[in-house]
Amino acid sequence: MKKLVLLFVLFVSSFSFAQENYKYIIVPKKFSFFKEENKYNLNTTTKAFFENNGFEVYFDTDEFPKELAENRCLALTVNAIENNNVFLTRINIELIDCYNKSILLSDLGTSREKEYQKAYTEAFRNALTSLKGQLNVKRTSPKSTVLIDNMVASNPISVKANTIIDVSQLKAIPTETGYNLVNHTNNIVVILHSTSLENVFIASKDIFKGVLIKKNTGWFFEYDFENKVYSEKIEVKF
């Protein structure tokens, strides 16, 4: 009987610790399976994900605030686990505490893309998305990713970078509030909400929020990230 009580107490203690609110997240500047820092921009993307979910996030190479420097147990550290095979890029995102104990493990993020950058980006995105809502935040408010009203009103946006979201064309599926843009496997890539302007949509892609705007050369997803405005061309069929 005493053993059962002890096991119950240990279980409750462990569960309570796992549900503890955390204030900080530490992201490595280089994941163990890569030779260079911020490969494919994955470390920056991971940092932005947790910031947008309300945490104060630092790279492991950053100078920490005083309370974190004095007590690393205030933070969880991100660990990315690679388990690829011939056909799939497979990534898990794990959060570990200051005792190197695993607190939370994401769903397995996978990709069948053959190009490495696309494959790792998709796998990381899927793994990170599965963590949404699973951790309590002790304190901080999410950083605002974009001021949509200002972007629509001012229109002349200073674009810092131009990339293409996907080589393959996305298909627009009507919804009650706008459209879902899906890829060839019918996975939702971008969510659109209609505005009063025919060629402007409020758009969400992964952890980023912004607008989808039609220009002379096509449709562009424009969003703010770390105080820079980015523009990604999207091939879409409405």
C-alpha positions in Angstrom: 0.0 0.0 0.0 2.8 2.4 0.9 4.5 1.7 -2.5 1.2 2.6 -4.3 1.0 5.8 -2.4 4.6 6.7 -3.1 4.1 6.0 -6.8 1.0 8.1 -6.9 2.9 11.0 -5.2 5.7 10.7 -7.7 3.3 10.7 -10.6 1.5 13.8 -9.4 4.7 15.6 -8.7 6.1 14.8 -12.1 2.8 15.8 -13.8 2.7 19.1 -11.9 6.3 19.9 -12.9 5.6 19.1 -16.5 2.7 21.6 -16.4 4.7 24.4 -14.8 4.5 27.7 -16.5 7.7 28.8 -18.2 8.8 32.3 -19.2 11.8 31.7 -21.4 12.7 29.5 -24.3 16.3 29.0 -25.4 16.9 28.0 -29.1 20.3 26.7 -30.2 21.9 28.8 -32.9 22.9 25.6 -34.7 21.0 22.2 -34.6 23.2 19.2 -33.9 22.6 17.6 -37.4 23.8 20.7 -39.3 27.4 22.0 -39.7 26.4 25.6 -39.9 24.4 28.1 -37.8 20.7 28.8 -38.7 20.7 26.4 -41.6 17.8 27.1 -44.0 16.7 29.8 -41.5 15.3 27.0 -39.3 16.7 28.4 -36.0 15.2 31.8 -36.7 11.9 30.3 -37.7 11.8 28.2 -34.5 12.6 31.3 -32.4 9.8 33.2 -34.1 7.3 30.4 -33.5 7.8 30.5 -29.7 7.9 34.3 -29.6 4.5 34.4 -31.4 3.2 32.0 -28.8 4.0 34.3 -25.9 7.5 33.4 -24.7 10.6 35.4 -24.3 13.1 33.6 -26.6 16.8 33.7 -26.8 19.4 32.0 -28.9 21.9 30.0 -26.8 24.6 32.5 -28.0 22.7 35.6 -26.8 23.3 37.5 -23.7 20.6 36.4 -21.3 18.6 38.7 -19.0 19.9 38.7 -15.4 17.3 36.5 -13.9 17.7 33.9 -16.6 21.5 34.0 -16.4 21.2 33.3 -12.7 18.6 30.6 -13.0 18.5 28.6 -16.2 15.6 26.6 -14.7 13.3 29.5 -15.7 13.7 28.3 -19.3 13.1 25.3 -21.5 15.6 24.5 -24.3 14.6 23.5 -27.8 16.1 20.2 -29.1 15.5 19.2 -32.7 15.6 15.4 -33.4 16.3 14.2 -36.9 15.2 10.7 -37.9 15.2 10.7 -41.7 14.9 7.7 -44.0 15.2 7.3 -47.7 11.8 8.7 -48.5 11.1 11.2 -45.7 12.7 14.0 -43.8 11.5 13.5 -40.3 11.8 16.0 -37.4 10.6 16.1 -33.8 10.9 19.2 -31.7 11.6 18.5 -28.0 11.5 20.9 -25.1 13.9 20.0 -22.2 14.3 21.6 -18.8 17.5 22.6 -16.9 17.8 19.0 -15.6 17.9 17.7 -19.2 14.4 16.2 -18.7 12.1 16.0 -21.6 9.0 18.1 -20.9 7.3 18.0 -24.2 7.8 16.2 -27.6 6.1 17.4 -30.8 4.3 15.2 -33.3 6.6 13.9 -36.0 7.0 16.5 -38.7 7.6 15.0 -42.1 8.2 16.0 -45.7 8.6 14.1 -48.9 10.2 17.0 -50.7 13.5 16.1 -52.4 15.1 19.5 -52.1 16.7 19.8 -48.7 15.6 23.3 -47.9 12.0 22.7 -48.7 12.0 19.3 -46.9 13.4 20.6 -43.7 11.3 23.7 -43.7 8.1 21.7 -44.1 9.1 19.1 -41.5 10.0 21.8 -39.0 6.8 23.7 -39.7 4.6 20.6 -39.1 6.5 19.6 -35.9 6.3 23.2 -34.5 2.6 23.6 -35.4 1.7 20.5 -33.3 3.0 22.2 -30.2 0.5 25.1 -30.3 -1.4 25.4 -27.1 0.4 22.6 -25.3 2.6 24.8 -23.0 1.5 27.4 -20.5 3.3 30.8 -20.6 4.3 32.4 -17.3 4.5 35.9 -18.6 5.0 37.9 -21.8 2.7 38.9 -24.5 3.2 37.7 -28.0 5.2 40.0 -30.3 3.0 41.5 -33.0 4.0 40.0 -36.3 2.3 42.5 -38.5 0.1 45.6 -38.5 -2.4 44.6 -41.2 -4.5 47.8 -41.2 -1.4 50.0 -41.7 -0.1 47.7 -44.5 -3.4 47.7 -46.4 -3.9 51.5 -45.9 -0.4 52.6 -46.8 0.1 50.0 -49.5 3.6 51.2 -50.5 5.5 48.6 -48.5 9.2 48.6 -48.2 10.1 45.1 -49.3 13.4 43.7 -48.0 13.4 40.3 -49.6 11.6 38.4 -52.3 11.2 34.7 -52.4 8.8 32.2 -53.9 6.6 30.2 -51.4 6.3 27.1 -53.5 7.2 26.1 -57.0 3.9 24.2 -57.4 0.7 26.1 -57.9 -1.8 26.4 -55.0 -5.5 26.0 -55.5 -8.0 28.4 -53.8 -10.9 26.6 -52.0 -13.7 29.0 -51.0 -14.6 29.2 -47.3 -17.2 31.2 -45.4 -14.7 33.9 -44.7 -12.4 33.8 -47.7 -10.3 30.9 -49.1 -7.9 28.2 -48.1 -4.9 27.8 -50.5 -4.1 24.1 -50.8 -1.2 22.3 -52.4 -1.3 19.2 -54.7 -1.8 16.9 -51.6 -4.8 19.1 -50.5 -2.9 20.4 -47.4 -3.7 23.9 -46.4 -0.7 26.2 -47.0 -2.3 29.6 -46.6 -5.5 30.8 -45.0 -7.2 33.9 -46.5 -9.8 36.2 -45.1 -11.6 38.6 -47.5 -11.4 42.3 -47.1 -13.3 45.2 -48.7 -10.6 45.3 -51.4 -11.0 42.7 -54.2 -7.3 42.1 -54.6 -6.3 42.2 -50.9 -6.7 39.4 -48.4 -5.7 39.1 -44.7 -3.4 36.0 -44.9 -1.9 33.5 -42.5 0.9 31.1 -43.4 2.6 29.0 -40.7 3.5 31.4 -37.8 3.3 34.5 -40.0 0.4 36.8 -40.5 0.2 39.5 -43.2 -1.7 40.2 -46.4 -2.0 38.6 -49.8 -1.9 41.3 -52.5 -2.3 41.1 -56.3 0.3 43.0 -58.3 1.1 43.2 -62.0 3.4 40.1 -61.8 1.0 38.0 -59.6 0.0 37.4 -56.0 2.4 38.2 -53.1 2.2 37.3 -49.4 3.7 40.2 -47.5 4.5 40.1 -43.8 6.7 41.6 -41.1 9.4 39.6 -39.4 12.0 41.0 -37.0 11.2 44.5 -38.1 11.7 43.7 -41.8 8.9 43.4 -44.4 9.2 40.3 -46.6 7.3 39.6 -49.9 6.9 36.0 -51.1 5.3 35.3 -54.5 2.6 32.7 -54.5 1.4 30.9 -57.6 -2.3 30.5 -57.0 -5.3 29.6 -59.1 -8.7 31.1 -57.9 
